[in-house]
Amino acid sequence: MDHRVRPGEVREDQLTSFIEKQTSQLPSSSWLIAAVGAMVASLAFEAAGKDHAALFVGQWAAPFLLL
C-alpha cells in the first residue's frame, strides 16, 4: 500500500514551506555530516569532562537528521 502524499493532497503553511525551501538548498549528506559532527563534538566534550556541553551538543544530532 502506498502511503506517500501526492501533490495537492495537503497544504503546508507558510512556515513549513519556508523551512523546507531553506533546508532543501543543501544536499542531504550535509545534514548527515552535521549530525555525525555533533556526535563527535559531544564525545570530545565528554572526554574533556565537560558533561553539560556534551549533552547540549549531543542533542543536536536528532534535529540535524530531521532537517
Distance bins in CASP14 RR format, pairs under 12 A and 6 or more apart:
PFRMAT RR
TARGET T0000
AUTHOR 0000-0000-0000
RMODE 2
METHOD distances of the structure
MODEL  1
3 9 0 0 0 0 0 1 0 0 0 0 0
4 10 0 0 0 0 0 1 0 0 0 0 0
5 11 0 0 0 0 0 1 0 0 0 0 0
5 12 0 0 0 0 0 1 0 0 0 0 0
10 16 0 0 0 0 0 1 0 0 0 0 0
10 17 0 0 0 0 0 1 0 0 0 0 0
11 17 0 0 0 0 1 0 0 0 0 0 0
12 18 0 0 0 0 1 0 0 0 0 0 0
12 19 0 0 0 0 1 0 0 0 0 0 0
12 20 1 0 0 1 0 0 0 0 0 0 0
12 21 0 0 0 0 0 1 0 0 0 0 0
13 19 0 0 0 0 0 1 0 0 0 0 0
13 20 0 0 0 0 0 1 0 0 0 0 0
14 20 0 0 0 0 0 1 0 0 0 0 0
14 21 0 0 0 0 0 1 0 0 0 0 0
15 21 0 0 0 0 0 1 0 0 0 0 0
15 22 0 0 0 0 0 1 0 0 0 0 0
16 22 0 0 0 0 0 1 0 0 0 0 0
16 23 0 0 0 0 0 1 0 0 0 0 0
17 23 0 0 0 0 0 1 0 0 0 0 0
17 24 0 0 0 0 0 1 0 0 0 0 0
18 24 0 0 0 0 0 1 0 0 0 0 0
18 25 0 0 0 0 0 1 0 0 0 0 0
19 25 0 0 0 0 0 1 0 0 0 0 0
19 63 0 0 0 0 0 1 0 0 0 0 0
19 66 0 0 0 0 0 1 0 0 0 0 0
19 67 0 0 0 0 1 0 0 0 0 0 0
20 26 0 0 0 0 0 1 0 0 0 0 0
20 66 0 0 0 0 0 1 0 0 0 0 0
20 67 0 0 0 0 1 0 0 0 0 0 0
22 67 0 0 0 0 1 0 0 0 0 0 0
23 30 0 0 0 0 1 0 0 0 0 0 0
23 31 1 0 0 1 0 0 0 0 0 0 0
23 34 0 0 0 0 0 1 0 0 0 0 0
23 63 0 0 0 0 0 1 0 0 0 0 0
23 64 0 0 0 0 0 1 0 0 0 0 0
23 65 0 0 0 0 0 1 0 0 0 0 0
23 66 0 0 0 0 1 0 0 0 0 0 0
23 67 1 0 1 0 0 0 0 0 0 0 0
24 30 0 0 0 0 0 1 0 0 0 0 0
24 31 0 0 0 0 0 1 0 0 0 0 0
24 67 0 0 0 0 1 0 0 0 0 0 0
25 31 0 0 0 0 0 1 0 0 0 0 0
25 67 0 0 0 0 0 1 0 0 0 0 0
26 32 0 0 0 0 0 1 0 0 0 0 0
26 33 0 0 0 0 1 0 0 0 0 0 0
26 34 0 0 0 0 1 0 0 0 0 0 0
26 64 0 0 0 0 0 1 0 0 0 0 0
26 67 0 0 0 0 1 0 0 0 0 0 0
27 33 0 0 0 0 1 0 0 0 0 0 0
27 34 0 0 0 0 0 1 0 0 0 0 0
27 67 0 0 0 0 0 1 0 0 0 0 0
28 34 0 0 0 0 0 1 0 0 0 0 0
28 35 0 0 0 0 0 1 0 0 0 0 0
28 64 0 0 0 0 0 1 0 0 0 0 0
28 65 0 0 0 0 1 0 0 0 0 0 0
28 66 0 0 0 0 0 1 0 0 0 0 0
28 67 0 0 0 0 1 0 0 0 0 0 0
29 35 0 0 0 0 0 1 0 0 0 0 0
29 36 0 0 0 0 0 1 0 0 0 0 0
29 64 0 0 0 0 0 1 0 0 0 0 0
29 65 0 0 0 0 0 1 0 0 0 0 0
30 36 0 0 0 0 0 1 0 0 0 0 0
30 37 0 0 0 0 0 1 0 0 0 0 0
30 64 0 0 0 0 1 0 0 0 0 0 0
30 65 0 0 0 0 0 1 0 0 0 0 0
30 67 0 0 0 0 1 0 0 0 0 0 0
31 37 0 0 0 0 0 1 0 0 0 0 0
31 38 0 0 0 0 0 1 0 0 0 0 0
31 60 0 0 0 0 0 1 0 0 0 0 0
31 61 0 0 0 0 0 1 0 0 0 0 0
31 62 0 0 0 0 0 1 0 0 0 0 0
31 63 0 0 0 0 1 0 0 0 0 0 0
31 64 1 0 1 0 0 0 0 0 0 0 0
31 65 1 0 0 1 0 0 0 0 0 0 0
31 66 0 0 0 0 1 0 0 0 0 0 0
31 67 1 0 1 0 0 0 0 0 0 0 0
32 38 0 0 0 0 0 1 0 0 0 0 0
32 39 0 0 0 0 0 1 0 0 0 0 0
32 61 0 0 0 0 1 0 0 0 0 0 0
32 64 1 0 0 1 0 0 0 0 0 0 0
32 65 1 0 0 1 0 0 0 0 0 0 0
32 66 0 0 0 0 0 1 0 0 0 0 0
32 67 0 0 0 0 0 1 0 0 0 0 0
33 39 0 0 0 0 0 1 0 0 0 0 0
33 40 0 0 0 0 0 1 0 0 0 0 0
33 61 0 0 0 0 0 1 0 0 0 0 0
33 64 0 0 0 0 1 0 0 0 0 0 0
33 65 0 0 0 0 0 1 0 0 0 0 0
34 40 0 0 0 0 0 1 0 0 0 0 0
34 41 0 0 0 0 0 1 0 0 0 0 0
34 57 0 0 0 0 0 1 0 0 0 0 0
34 58 0 0 0 0 0 1 0 0 0 0 0
34 60 1 0 0 1 0 0 0 0 0 0 0
34 61 0 0 0 0 1 0 0 0 0 0 0
34 62 0 0 0 0 0 1 0 0 0 0 0
34 63 0 0 0 0 1 0 0 0 0 0 0
34 64 1 0 1 0 0 0 0 0 0 0 0
34 65 0 0 0 0 1 0 0 0 0 0 0
34 66 0 0 0 0 0 1 0 0 0 0 0
34 67 0 0 0 0 1 0 0 0 0 0 0
35 41 0 0 0 0 0 1 0 0 0 0 0
35 42 0 0 0 0 0 1 0 0 0 0 0
35 57 0 0 0 0 0 1 0 0 0 0 0
35 58 0 0 0 0 1 0 0 0 0 0 0
35 59 0 0 0 0 0 1 0 0 0 0 0
35 60 1 0 0 1 0 0 0 0 0 0 0
35 61 1 0 1 0 0 0 0 0 0 0 0
35 62 1 0 0 1 0 0 0 0 0 0 0
35 63 0 0 0 0 1 0 0 0 0 0 0
35 64 1 0 1 0 0 0 0 0 0 0 0
35 65 1 0 1 0 0 0 0 0 0 0 0
35 66 0 0 0 0 1 0 0 0 0 0 0
35 67 0 0 0 0 1 0 0 0 0 0 0
36 42 0 0 0 0 0 1 0 0 0 0 0
36 43 0 0 0 0 0 1 0 0 0 0 0
36 58 0 0 0 0 0 1 0 0 0 0 0
36 60 0 0 0 0 0 1 0 0 0 0 0
36 61 1 0 0 1 0 0 0 0 0 0 0
36 64 0 0 0 0 1 0 0 0 0 0 0
36 65 0 0 0 0 1 0 0 0 0 0 0
37 43 0 0 0 0 1 0 0 0 0 0 0
37 44 0 0 0 0 1 0 0 0 0 0 0
37 45 0 0 0 0 0 1 0 0 0 0 0
37 57 0 0 0 0 1 0 0 0 0 0 0
37 58 0 0 0 0 1 0 0 0 0 0 0
37 60 0 0 0 0 1 0 0 0 0 0 0
37 61 1 0 0 1 0 0 0 0 0 0 0
37 64 0 0 0 0 1 0 0 0 0 0 0
37 65 0 0 0 0 0 1 0 0 0 0 0
38 44 0 0 0 0 0 1 0 0 0 0 0
38 45 0 0 0 0 0 1 0 0 0 0 0
38 53 0 0 0 0 0 1 0 0 0 0 0
38 54 0 0 0 0 0 1 0 0 0 0 0
38 55 0 0 0 0 0 1 0 0 0 0 0
38 56 0 0 0 0 1 0 0 0 0 0 0
38 57 1 0 1 0 0 0 0 0 0 0 0
38 58 1 0 1 0 0 0 0 0 0 0 0
38 59 0 0 0 0 1 0 0 0 0 0 0
38 60 1 1 0 0 0 0 0 0 0 0 0
38 61 1 0 1 0 0 0 0 0 0 0 0
38 62 0 0 0 0 1 0 0 0 0 0 0
38 63 0 0 0 0 1 0 0 0 0 0 0
38 64 1 0 0 1 0 0 0 0 0 0 0
38 65 0 0 0 0 1 0 0 0 0 0 0
39 45 0 0 0 0 0 1 0 0 0 0 0
39 46 0 0 0 0 0 1 0 0 0 0 0
39 54 0 0 0 0 0 1 0 0 0 0 0
39 57 0 0 0 0 1 0 0 0 0 0 0
39 58 1 0 0 1 0 0 0 0 0 0 0
39 59 0 0 0 0 0 1 0 0 0 0 0
39 60 0 0 0 0 1 0 0 0 0 0 0
39 61 1 0 1 0 0 0 0 0 0 0 0
39 62 0 0 0 0 0 1 0 0 0 0 0
39 64 0 0 0 0 1 0 0 0 0 0 0
39 65 0 0 0 0 0 1 0 0 0 0 0
40 46 0 0 0 0 0 1 0 0 0 0 0
40 47 0 0 0 0 0 1 0 0 0 0 0
40 54 0 0 0 0 0 1 0 0 0 0 0
40 57 0 0 0 0 1 0 0 0 0 0 0
40 58 0 0 0 0 1 0 0 0 0 0 0
40 60 0 0 0 0 0 1 0 0 0 0 0
40 61 0 0 0 0 1 0 0 0 0 0 0
41 47 0 0 0 0 0 1 0 0 0 0 0
41 48 0 0 0 0 0 1 0 0 0 0 0
41 50 0 0 0 0 0 1 0 0 0 0 0
41 53 0 0 0 0 1 0 0 0 0 0 0
41 54 0 0 0 0 1 0 0 0 0 0 0
41 55 0 0 0 0 0 1 0 0 0 0 0
41 56 0 0 0 0 1 0 0 0 0 0 0
41 57 1 0 1 0 0 0 0 0 0 0 0
41 58 1 0 0 1 0 0 0 0 0 0 0
41 59 0 0 0 0 0 1 0 0 0 0 0
41 60 0 0 0 0 1 0 0 0 0 0 0
41 61 0 0 0 0 1 0 0 0 0 0 0
41 64 0 0 0 0 0 1 0 0 0 0 0
42 48 0 0 0 0 0 1 0 0 0 0 0
42 49 0 0 0 0 0 1 0 0 0 0 0
42 50 0 0 0 0 1 0 0 0 0 0 0
42 51 0 0 0 0 0 1 0 0 0 0 0
42 52 0 0 0 0 0 1 0 0 0 0 0
42 53 0 0 0 0 1 0 0 0 0 0 0
42 54 1 0 1 0 0 0 0 0 0 0 0
42 55 1 0 0 1 0 0 0 0 0 0 0
42 56 0 0 0 0 1 0 0 0 0 0 0
42 57 1 0 1 0 0 0 0 0 0 0 0
42 58 1 1 0 0 0 0 0 0 0 0 0
42 59 0 0 0 0 1 0 0 0 0 0 0
42 60 0 0 0 0 1 0 0 0 0 0 0
42 61 1 0 0 1 0 0 0 0 0 0 0
42 62 0 0 0 0 0 1 0 0 0 0 0
43 49 0 0 0 0 0 1 0 0 0 0 0
43 50 0 0 0 0 0 1 0 0 0 0 0
43 53 0 0 0 0 0 1 0 0 0 0 0
43 54 1 0 0 1 0 0 0 0 0 0 0
43 55 0 0 0 0 0 1 0 0 0 0 0
43 57 0 0 0 0 1 0 0 0 0 0 0
43 58 0 0 0 0 1 0 0 0 0 0 0
43 61 0 0 0 0 0 1 0 0 0 0 0
44 50 0 0 0 0 1 0 0 0 0 0 0
44 53 0 0 0 0 1 0 0 0 0 0 0
44 54 0 0 0 0 1 0 0 0 0 0 0
44 57 0 0 0 0 1 0 0 0 0 0 0
44 58 0 0 0 0 0 1 0 0 0 0 0
45 51 1 0 0 1 0 0 0 0 0 0 0
45 52 0 0 0 0 1 0 0 0 0 0 0
45 53 1 0 1 0 0 0 0 0 0 0 0
45 54 1 1 0 0 0 0 0 0 0 0 0
45 55 0 0 0 0 1 0 0 0 0 0 0
45 56 0 0 0 0 1 0 0 0 0 0 0
45 57 1 0 0 1 0 0 0 0 0 0 0
45 58 0 0 0 0 1 0 0 0 0 0 0
45 59 0 0 0 0 0 1 0 0 0 0 0
45 60 0 0 0 0 0 1 0 0 0 0 0
46 52 0 0 0 0 0 1 0 0 0 0 0
46 53 0 0 0 0 1 0 0 0 0 0 0
46 54 1 0 1 0 0 0 0 0 0 0 0
46 55 0 0 0 0 1 0 0 0 0 0 0
46 56 0 0 0 0 0 1 0 0 0 0 0
46 57 0 0 0 0 1 0 0 0 0 0 0
46 58 0 0 0 0 1 0 0 0 0 0 0
47 53 0 0 0 0 0 1 0 0 0 0 0
47 54 0 0 0 0 1 0 0 0 0 0 0
48 54 0 0 0 0 1 0 0 0 0 0 0
48 57 0 0 0 0 0 1 0 0 0 0 0
49 55 0 0 0 0 0 1 0 0 0 0 0
50 56 0 0 0 0 1 0 0 0 0 0 0
50 57 0 0 0 0 1 0 0 0 0 0 0
50 58 0 0 0 0 0 1 0 0 0 0 0
51 57 0 0 0 0 0 1 0 0 0 0 0
51 58 0 0 0 0 0 1 0 0 0 0 0
52 58 0 0 0 0 0 1 0 0 0 0 0
52 59 0 0 0 0 0 1 0 0 0 0 0
53 59 0 0 0 0 0 1 0 0 0 0 0
53 60 0 0 0 0 0 1 0 0 0 0 0
54 60 0 0 0 0 0 1 0 0 0 0 0
55 61 0 0 0 0 0 1 0 0 0 0 0
57 63 0 0 0 0 0 1 0 0 0 0 0
57 64 0 0 0 0 0 1 0 0 0 0 0
58 64 0 0 0 0 0 1 0 0 0 0 0
58 65 0 0 0 0 0 1 0 0 0 0 0
59 65 0 0 0 0 0 1 0 0 0 0 0
60 66 0 0 0 0 0 1 0 0 0 0 0
60 67 0 0 0 0 0 1 0 0 0 0 0
61 67 0 0 0 0 0 1 0 0 0 0 0
END
